[in-house]
Amino acid sequence: MSKKKLFSFLGGIKLAHRKEYSSEKAIAPLPMPKKLILPLRQSAGSLPAPIVQVGEKVNKGQCLAAAEGWISASLHAPTSGTIRDIGDYPIAHPSGLVAPCIVIEADGEDAWGERQPLLEHADSERLDPETVQRYLQSMGVVGMGGAVFPSHVKLSKAPGVPLETLIVNGAECEPFITCDDRLMRERAAEIVSGIIFLAELLEAKESVVAIEDNKPEAAAAMRAALAARLEATANHIRVVVIPAVYPAGSLKQLIYTLTGKRAPAGVLPPQLGVQCFNTATVYAIWQAVARGEPVISRIVTVTGNVGRPGNLEVPLGASVADVLQYAEARPESDGCLVGGPMMGFLLPDYDAPIGKGANCLIARSPQFFPHKAPESPCIRCTNCAQACPQGLLPYEMYWWSRARDFAKAERHNLQECIECGCCSYVCPSSIPLVQYFRFAKDALRTAATKKEMADQARERFEFRQFRAEREKTERTQKLAQAAKQQSAKLAAENANAAPAEDLDETRKQALIAAAIERVAGERAKVGCDEGANATEAALAPNHGNSA
């Protein structure tokens, strides 16, 4: 297969790889903790809904919470045991806030429930993407590179746009992280099977496994696994080694490096005829469809100020403290980073559990992370602009973000920022630029949410007013129609009645007769009263004599 040209993206920086601490250590399982805390928030989108009760016995791989909505993924038990609680617990997040979790007390048996592989009675030629999508959603497969976006959603094609290139991201460009490197070295055959499955399912014209040039062993293992499979040749799958320039593994930069296509804000990769999956995600997809195993663990690099650096297969829900204890974190460590040193965050609570997106834990110390100088004013050196892989002007975005003029920051393409940290890394004034950009983005999102709520309230009010006017108009029309019908009825009755002169004469005669009757009645009453008075007068003397 002919070698294709690679494209160089703007900016980027060369970093010390620091991968030697863990890259030569084979993947080892973390001993199963006695308690697992599983956050419901394990993917982008809607929270899954719990389908188990406190006190219920569960098996390994059993579904604990079912996906809600299209952008959501189910959650499964990493081991067998008993549900002890469903409530709020600390999670691995820089805020240190609590979130809904399911707590399992392990029984030590690690007994699997029933597994139903999708390919047990079918193959990829007889499967349609919709069936695979529903299956992967039920198996909880999400992006394992850190974004945790539900993988089944990415199997949807853009209408009318064929898939030109399926990219498998094995770049792993952040320093210290080696989990994907070890996965490709040790489980290349399963990853290749997953690539073949996806390539056939999505009808990709070609598939590219992108690996940085600082991982020669991983590239060799993947090439050997591809050479052993005729289907790989038939599906035009190849390994491409790319320069180790950070952030080469970022989605937009990787797409441009391999295809020369730029993805502007708001344009999704399928609209460019491209789709991208992380190597660990491809491995998880294959484990699901071929073995019926949901995502219940992940490979985590544990490095930094620890006595036993390496890569551990960690059951979801194990605490960061469990992992650091196993890796023999040294007591002088001054914190733990979740993720890489460029885009990761400092964890405030070690009791927080490992989730699907936690690919690395780094025990900090001055040996690995020297203290930075305090922040000082921007000197407009433009080093940040030269390093920005998106071609932005971070110093301008910083100025307007700091001044809280978020509209002007947005006009400088703030939303195009991928928060890679290159600008902060090269800033001689030690300004945490990315933190300002995140703050500005949050402010814009909040403003957009408020505007949307205000627009919805206005629309509801306007509709209520419209409905009231409509009902008033309908009532007026109904009354007018009823009056019209009544008039027509009276007109019809009058048409059949006697002439007006006859009606008037009859009325007069009736009035005269009533008057005569009334006068006669009054006269009769007067006569009765006079007779009674005469009788009393006649009897009056007798009354006097008797007295």
DRENSETOR-983374 format. One line per 10 residues: number of its first residue (from 1); their letters; for each residue x, y, z of C-alpha. Coordinates in Angstrom, 1 decimal. Layout:
N
NUM	A	X Y Z  ... .
END
This chain:
547
1	MSKKKLFSFL	0.0 0.0 0.0  1.4 3.4 -1.0  2.5 5.7 1.7  0.4 8.8 1.9  1.5 12.3 2.8  1.1 13.6 6.3  0.1 17.2 7.1  1.6 19.4 9.8  -0.9 21.3 12.0  -0.2 24.8 13.3 .
11	GGIKLAHRKE	1.6 25.3 16.6  2.1 22.5 19.0  4.9 21.9 21.4  7.6 19.3 22.0  7.3 17.9 25.5  9.4 15.6 27.6  7.6 12.3 27.2  8.1 11.0 30.8  6.7 7.6 29.6  9.7 5.5 30.6 .
21	YSSEKAIAPL	8.4 5.2 34.2  5.5 3.0 33.2  5.8 2.0 29.6  7.9 -1.2 30.3  5.5 -2.5 32.9  3.0 -5.1 31.7  -0.7 -4.6 32.5  -1.5 -6.1 35.9  -4.9 -6.5 37.5  -5.8 -4.4 40.6 .
31	PMPKKLILPL	-7.0 -6.7 43.4  -10.8 -6.4 43.8  -11.6 -3.9 46.5  -14.3 -4.8 49.1  -16.4 -1.8 48.1  -17.1 -0.3 44.7  -18.7 3.1 44.2  -20.1 3.5 40.7  -21.1 7.0 39.6  -24.1 7.1 37.3 .
41	RQSAGSLPAP	-22.3 9.9 35.4  -19.9 7.7 33.4  -20.7 9.1 30.0  -21.6 12.3 28.3  -25.4 12.9 28.0  -28.2 11.8 30.2  -27.8 9.8 33.4  -28.8 6.2 33.2  -31.7 5.1 35.4  -30.9 2.6 38.2 .
51	IVQVGEKVNK	-32.8 -0.7 37.8  -31.6 -2.4 41.0  -32.6 -2.0 44.6  -30.6 -1.7 47.9  -30.0 -5.2 49.2  -30.3 -6.9 45.8  -27.7 -9.5 44.8  -26.0 -8.9 41.5  -23.6 -10.8 39.2  -20.5 -9.5 37.4 .
61	GQCLAAAEGW	-21.6 -7.8 34.2  -25.2 -7.3 35.3  -26.8 -4.1 34.2  -27.3 -1.7 37.2  -28.6 1.4 35.4  -30.2 1.5 31.9  -29.4 4.2 29.4  -31.9 7.1 29.3  -32.3 8.7 25.9  -30.1 8.5 22.8 .
71	ISASLHAPTS	-26.9 10.1 24.2  -26.5 7.9 27.3  -24.9 4.6 28.2  -25.8 1.8 30.6  -23.8 0.9 33.7  -22.8 -2.6 34.8  -21.5 -4.4 37.9  -17.7 -4.9 37.8  -18.0 -7.9 40.2  -20.6 -10.0 42.0 .
81	GTIRDIGDYP	-21.9 -8.8 45.3  -24.7 -6.9 47.1  -26.1 -3.4 46.4  -25.5 -1.5 49.7  -26.6 2.0 48.8  -27.8 4.2 46.0  -27.0 7.8 46.9  -24.6 10.8 46.6  -20.9 10.2 47.0  -17.7 12.2 46.0 .
91	IAHPSGLVAP	-16.7 11.7 42.3  -13.5 12.3 40.4  -14.1 15.9 39.5  -12.1 19.1 40.2  -15.1 20.6 42.1  -15.1 17.9 44.7  -18.9 17.7 44.6  -20.9 14.6 45.2  -23.1 12.9 42.6  -25.5 9.9 42.4 .
101	CIVIEADGED	-23.7 6.6 42.8  -24.5 2.9 43.2  -22.4 1.1 46.0  -21.6 -2.6 45.7  -20.2 -4.7 48.4  -18.1 -7.4 46.7  -18.7 -11.0 47.7  -15.3 -12.2 46.6  -16.7 -14.7 44.1  -16.4 -12.5 41.0 .
111	AWGERQPLLE	-19.2 -14.6 39.5  -20.3 -13.7 35.9  -23.9 -13.5 35.0  -25.2 -14.6 31.6  -23.3 -13.2 28.7  -24.8 -12.8 25.2  -22.2 -11.8 22.6  -23.7 -10.0 19.6  -21.6 -12.1 17.2  -22.5 -15.4 18.8 .
121	HADSERLDPE	-25.1 -16.2 16.2  -24.3 -13.5 13.6  -21.4 -11.8 11.9  -20.8 -8.2 10.8  -22.1 -8.9 7.3  -25.6 -9.6 8.6  -25.6 -6.8 11.2  -26.9 -3.3 10.5  -25.5 -0.3 12.3  -28.8 0.3 14.2 .
131	TVQRYLQSMG	-28.6 -3.2 15.8  -25.0 -2.6 16.8  -25.8 0.8 18.2  -28.5 -0.5 20.5  -26.3 -3.3 21.6  -23.2 -1.1 22.4  -25.4 1.4 24.3  -26.8 -1.4 26.4  -23.2 -2.6 27.0  -22.1 0.8 28.3 .
141	VVGMGGAVFP	-19.4 1.4 25.6  -18.1 5.0 25.6  -15.0 6.8 24.5  -12.1 5.5 26.7  -9.7 8.2 25.7  -11.2 10.6 28.2  -14.2 12.2 26.5  -16.5 9.3 27.5  -18.9 10.2 24.6  -21.2 7.2 23.9 .
151	SHVKLSKAPG	-19.6 5.2 21.2  -22.9 4.0 19.6  -23.7 7.5 18.6  -20.5 7.7 16.5  -21.7 4.8 14.4  -24.2 7.2 12.7  -23.1 8.4 9.3  -23.8 11.9 7.9  -26.5 11.7 5.3  -25.1 11.5 1.8 .
161	VPLETLIVNG	-21.5 11.5 3.0  -19.6 8.1 2.6  -17.0 7.2 5.2  -13.6 7.8 3.6  -11.4 7.2 6.6  -11.8 5.4 9.8  -9.1 6.6 12.3  -8.0 4.6 15.3  -6.3 7.0 17.7  -3.2 5.4 19.3 .
171	AECEPFITCD	-1.3 8.6 19.5  -1.5 9.0 23.3  0.3 12.4 23.1  0.2 13.5 26.7  3.3 12.9 28.8  3.3 10.1 31.4  0.3 8.2 30.0  1.1 4.7 28.6  -2.1 2.7 29.0  -2.9 2.7 25.2 .
181	DRLMRERAAE	0.8 1.9 24.5  0.7 -1.2 26.6  -2.8 -2.2 25.3  -1.6 -2.1 21.7  1.6 -4.1 22.7  -0.3 -6.8 24.6  -3.7 -7.0 23.0  -3.1 -6.0 19.4  -5.0 -9.0 17.9  -8.3 -8.0 19.7 .
191	IVSGIIFLAE	-7.8 -4.3 18.6  -7.3 -5.4 15.0  -10.5 -7.6 15.2  -12.4 -4.6 16.5  -11.0 -2.4 13.6  -12.1 -5.0 11.0  -15.5 -5.2 12.6  -16.0 -1.4 12.5  -14.5 -1.0 9.0  -17.0 -3.5 7.6 .
201	LLEAKESVVA	-19.9 -2.2 9.6  -19.3 1.4 8.5  -18.1 0.5 5.0  -15.0 2.6 5.4  -12.8 2.9 2.3  -9.7 2.9 4.4  -8.7 2.6 8.1  -5.7 4.2 9.7  -4.1 3.4 13.1  -2.2 6.5 14.1 .
211	IEDNKPEAAA	0.7 6.0 16.6  3.3 8.5 17.6  6.9 7.8 16.8  7.8 7.4 20.4  6.0 4.1 20.6  7.9 1.9 18.1  7.0 -1.3 20.0  3.2 -0.6 19.8  3.5 0.2 16.1  5.4 -3.1 15.5 .
221	AMRAALAARL	2.8 -5.1 17.4  -0.1 -3.6 15.5  1.6 -4.2 12.1  2.3 -7.8 13.1  -1.4 -8.3 14.1  -2.6 -6.7 10.9  -0.3 -8.9 8.8  -1.8 -12.0 10.4  -5.3 -11.1 9.2  -6.2 -11.2 5.5 .
231	EATANHIRVV	-9.3 -9.2 6.3  -7.1 -6.3 7.4  -5.6 -6.1 3.9  -9.0 -6.5 2.3  -10.3 -3.5 4.4  -7.3 -1.3 3.6  -6.1 -1.0 7.2  -2.7 0.4 7.8  -0.5 1.7 10.6  0.7 5.3 10.3 .
241	VIPAVYPAGS	3.5 6.7 12.5  3.1 10.4 13.2  5.5 12.9 14.8  5.3 13.2 18.6  4.2 16.8 18.8  1.7 17.7 21.4  -1.3 17.7 20.8  -1.1 15.4 17.9  -3.7 13.1 19.4  -6.4 15.8 19.6 .
251	LKQLIYTLTG	-9.3 15.0 17.3  -9.0 18.0 15.0  -5.2 17.9 14.8  -5.2 14.1 14.1  -7.8 14.4 11.3  -5.8 17.2 9.7  -2.4 15.3 10.1  -3.8 12.2 8.3  -6.2 13.7 5.8  -5.5 17.4 5.4 .
261	KRAPAGVLPP	-9.1 18.1 6.2  -9.9 20.9 8.7  -12.9 20.6 11.0  -14.4 24.0 11.8  -16.4 24.6 15.0  -19.8 23.0 14.7  -18.7 20.5 11.9  -18.7 16.9 13.0  -16.1 14.4 11.6  -18.7 12.3 9.8 .
271	QLGVQCFNTA	-19.6 15.4 7.8  -16.0 15.4 6.5  -16.2 11.7 5.7  -14.1 10.8 8.7  -14.7 9.0 12.0  -12.3 8.4 14.9  -12.2 5.9 17.8  -9.6 5.5 20.5  -7.7 2.2 20.6  -9.1 1.4 24.0 .
281	TVYAIWQAVA	-12.6 2.1 22.7  -12.1 -0.3 19.8  -10.9 -2.9 22.2  -14.0 -2.4 24.4  -16.3 -2.7 21.3  -14.7 -6.0 20.4  -14.9 -7.3 23.9  -18.7 -6.4 23.9  -19.7 -7.8 20.5  -17.4 -10.9 20.5 .
291	RGEPVISRIV	-17.5 -11.9 24.2  -20.6 -10.2 25.6  -18.5 -8.3 28.2  -19.7 -4.8 29.0  -17.4 -2.0 30.1  -16.6 -2.9 33.8  -12.9 -2.0 34.0  -10.3 0.0 32.2  -6.5 0.2 31.9  -5.1 3.1 34.1 .
301	TVTGNVGRPG	-1.5 4.3 34.1  -0.3 5.0 37.6  2.9 7.0 37.7  4.7 9.9 39.2  5.8 9.8 42.8  5.0 6.1 43.4  7.0 3.1 44.2  5.4 0.8 41.7  4.5 2.7 38.6  2.8 0.8 35.8 .
311	NLEVPLGASV	-0.5 0.1 34.1  -3.3 -1.5 36.1  -6.6 -3.0 34.9  -8.8 -1.3 37.5  -12.5 -2.3 38.1  -14.8 0.7 37.8  -15.7 2.0 41.1  -12.4 1.3 42.9  -11.3 4.4 44.7  -8.2 6.5 43.8 .
321	ADVLQYAEAR	-6.9 5.7 47.2  -7.1 1.9 46.5  -5.1 2.4 43.3  -2.5 4.7 44.9  -2.0 2.4 47.8  -1.4 -0.6 45.5  1.1 1.5 43.5  2.8 2.6 46.8  2.4 6.3 46.5  5.0 8.1 48.6 .
331	PESDGCLVGG	3.8 10.1 51.6  5.6 13.3 50.4  3.3 13.5 47.4  1.5 16.8 47.3  -1.6 15.8 45.2  -2.9 13.5 42.5  -3.6 14.4 38.9  -6.4 12.6 37.1  -5.5 12.5 33.4  -2.3 13.9 31.9 .
341	PMMGFLLPDY	-0.3 16.9 33.1  -1.6 19.1 30.3  -5.4 18.5 30.4  -5.8 16.6 33.7  -7.1 18.1 37.0  -6.0 17.9 40.6  -8.2 15.6 42.6  -9.5 17.0 45.9  -10.8 13.7 47.4  -8.9 10.4 47.1 .
351	DAPIGKGANC	-12.1 8.5 48.0  -13.5 9.4 44.6  -13.9 6.3 42.3  -12.2 5.4 39.0  -14.6 6.0 36.1  -14.6 5.0 32.4  -12.7 8.2 31.5  -9.8 8.0 34.1  -6.9 6.9 32.0  -4.1 8.1 34.3 .
361	LIARSPQFFP	-3.2 8.9 37.9  -0.1 10.9 38.6  1.2 11.4 42.1  2.6 14.9 42.2  5.8 16.0 43.8  8.3 18.8 43.1  10.6 16.2 41.5  8.0 15.8 38.6  6.2 19.1 38.8  8.4 22.0 40.0 .
371	HKAPESPCIR	6.5 24.9 41.5  5.6 27.5 39.0  6.4 31.2 39.5  3.4 33.3 40.5  1.2 34.8 37.8  2.5 38.2 36.5  1.0 40.6 33.9  0.9 39.6 30.2  3.9 41.1 28.3  2.2 40.5 24.8 .
381	CTNCAQACPQ	5.1 38.2 23.7  2.7 36.2 21.5  4.4 32.9 22.5  0.9 31.6 23.2  -0.3 32.4 19.6  2.7 30.6 18.1  2.1 27.5 20.2  -1.7 27.4 19.6  -2.6 24.4 17.4  -5.9 26.1 16.5 .
391	GLLPYEMYWW	-4.3 29.2 15.2  -6.0 31.4 17.8  -4.8 34.6 19.6  -4.8 33.4 23.3  -3.5 36.8 24.6  -6.5 38.6 23.1  -8.9 35.9 24.4  -7.2 36.2 27.9  -7.6 40.0 27.9  -11.3 40.0 27.2 .
401	SRARDFAKAE	-12.0 37.0 29.4  -10.2 38.7 32.3  -12.2 41.9 31.6  -15.4 39.8 31.6  -16.2 41.0 28.1  -17.1 37.6 27.0  -18.7 38.7 23.8  -15.4 40.1 22.5  -13.6 36.9 23.7  -16.1 34.9 21.7 .
411	RHNLQECIEC	-15.5 37.1 18.6  -11.8 36.0 18.9  -13.0 32.4 18.4  -13.0 31.4 22.0  -15.2 28.4 21.2  -12.5 27.0 18.9  -10.2 26.5 21.9  -9.6 22.8 22.6  -8.1 23.6 26.0  -4.9 21.6 25.3 .
421	GCCSYVCPSS	-2.8 23.8 27.5  -0.1 24.7 25.0  -0.6 28.4 25.7  -0.3 28.1 29.4  2.8 25.9 29.1  4.8 28.4 27.1  3.6 31.6 28.9  6.6 33.3 30.5  4.3 35.2 32.8  2.9 31.9 34.3 .
431	IPLVQYFRFA	-0.7 32.9 33.4  -3.1 29.9 33.6  -4.6 30.9 30.3  -6.8 27.8 29.9  -8.4 28.5 33.3  -9.5 31.9 32.0  -10.8 30.4 28.8  -12.8 27.7 30.7  -14.2 30.4 32.9  -15.3 32.5 29.9 .
441	KDALRTAATK	-16.8 29.5 28.2  -18.8 28.6 31.3  -20.0 32.2 31.5  -21.1 32.1 27.9  -22.9 28.8 28.4  -24.7 30.2 31.4  -25.7 33.3 29.5  -26.9 31.2 26.6  -28.9 29.0 29.0  -30.5 32.0 30.6 .
451	KEMADQARER	-31.4 33.5 27.2  -32.9 30.2 26.1  -35.0 30.0 29.3  -36.1 33.7 28.8  -36.9 33.0 25.2  -39.0 29.9 26.2  -40.8 32.0 28.9  -41.5 34.7 26.3  -42.8 32.2 23.9  -45.0 30.6 26.5 .
461	FEFRQFRAER	-46.4 34.1 27.5  -47.0 35.0 23.8  -48.7 31.7 23.2  -50.9 32.2 26.3  -51.8 35.7 25.0  -52.5 34.3 21.6  -54.7 31.6 23.1  -56.6 34.0 25.2  -57.3 36.3 22.2  -58.3 33.2 20.1 .
471	EKTERTQKLA	-60.7 32.0 22.8  -62.1 35.5 23.1  -62.6 35.7 19.4  -64.2 32.3 19.3  -66.6 33.2 22.1  -67.6 36.4 20.3  -68.2 34.5 17.1  -70.3 31.9 19.0  -72.4 34.6 20.7  -72.9 36.4 17.4 .
481	QAAKQQSAKL	-73.9 33.1 15.8  -76.3 32.4 18.6  -77.8 35.9 18.3  -78.2 35.5 14.6  -79.9 32.1 15.1  -82.3 33.6 17.7  -83.2 36.5 15.4  -83.9 34.1 12.7  -86.1 32.1 15.0  -88.1 35.1 16.1 .
491	AAENANAAPA	-88.5 36.3 12.6  -89.9 32.9 11.6  -92.3 33.0 14.6  -93.5 36.5 13.7  -94.0 35.5 10.2  -96.6 32.9 11.3  -98.3 35.1 13.9  -101.4 37.4 13.5  -101.0 40.9 12.0  -99.7 43.6 14.3 .
501	EDLDETRKQA	-103.1 45.5 14.3  -104.9 42.4 15.5  -102.3 41.8 18.2  -102.7 45.4 19.4  -106.6 45.3 19.5  -106.4 42.0 21.4  -104.0 43.4 23.9  -106.3 46.4 24.4  -109.3 44.3 25.0  -107.4 42.2 27.5 .
511	LIAAAIERVA	-106.3 45.3 29.4  -109.9 46.6 29.5  -111.2 43.4 30.8  -108.5 43.2 33.5  -109.3 46.8 34.6  -113.1 46.1 34.8  -112.4 43.0 36.9  -110.1 44.9 39.2  -112.7 47.7 39.7  -115.4 45.2 40.4 .
521	GERAKVGCDE	-113.3 43.5 43.0  -112.5 46.7 44.8  -116.2 47.7 44.9  -117.1 44.3 46.3  -114.6 44.8 49.0  -115.9 48.3 49.9  -119.5 46.9 50.2  -118.4 44.2 52.6  -116.6 46.8 54.8  -119.7 49.1 55.0 .
531	GANATEAALA	-122.0 46.3 56.0  -119.7 45.3 58.8  -119.6 48.9 60.2  -123.5 49.2 60.2  -123.8 46.0 62.2  -121.3 47.2 64.8  -123.3 50.5 65.1  -126.6 48.7 65.6  -125.2 46.5 68.4  -123.3 49.3 70.2 .
541	PNHGNSA	-126.3 50.5 72.6  -127.0 47.0 73.8  -123.4 46.7 74.8  -123.7 49.9 76.8  -126.9 48.8 78.7  -125.5 45.5 79.7  -122.5 47.3 81.1 .
END
